[in-house]
Amino acid sequence: MRAVIAILIGLVFLVNAAGCRQKPEVNRVDLDQINVDDSNNYRYIFRETIREERERENREKKKEF
């Protein structure tokens, strides 16, 4: 009887550990990205890339002086 209880407790811990893993990120489109005429706002799509490029340019400008 103790063996069965030990196995059940072990299974409960295994199921909990498997269920707590990090879930994959779901791809979603922000509503700000889509214009009224169903076109895409590419500035919004690539906003992180644009921000990084601007920061890099600002750092380079500061180094010139």
N, C-alpha and C positions, 0 to 999 in steps of 0.2 A: 504494500500500500504506500509506503514511504517513497518507493522508487517512482511510482506513478505520479505522486504529488510533486516530486523533484523534477520529473520530466515536464509536467505541466507548467511549473514555475519557470523552468528554463525556456520553454516555448513562448511564454508570455514575454519574457525579457527579449528574446530574439525578434518577435513580431514588433515590439515597441522600438527596438533599435533600428529595424529595417524601415519603419514608418517615419522615423525622425530625420531621415536623410534630407539633404537640400534638394528642393524641387527645382526642375529646370525652369528658366525664365520663359514666359510666354511672350511671343512677339505680338505687340499691339501697336496700332497706329493711333497717334494722338489726333484729336479732331482739329487742332490748330494747323496740322500739316496739310489738310485737304481744303482747297478753296471752294467757293460756291459753284464754280463751273467744272468741278470734278478734276481740276488740275492739282498738281502737287506743289507745295512750297518747298523748294529744294534748300533754301536757306534754313528752314526749320529742321529738315531732315539731317543736314550736315552741320548743325549749330555747334556741336562739340569740336569738330574738326576746324571750323572757322574760328572758334574761340582760341583753340590751341595755336593756330597760325598767327593770330593777332598778338597773343602773348609772346610768342617767339620773336615776332617782328619788333615788338616794343622792347624786349630785352636786348636785341641787337642794336637798336637805336640808342639805348642808354649806354651801351659799351663804347660807342663811337666817341663820346665826349670824354 
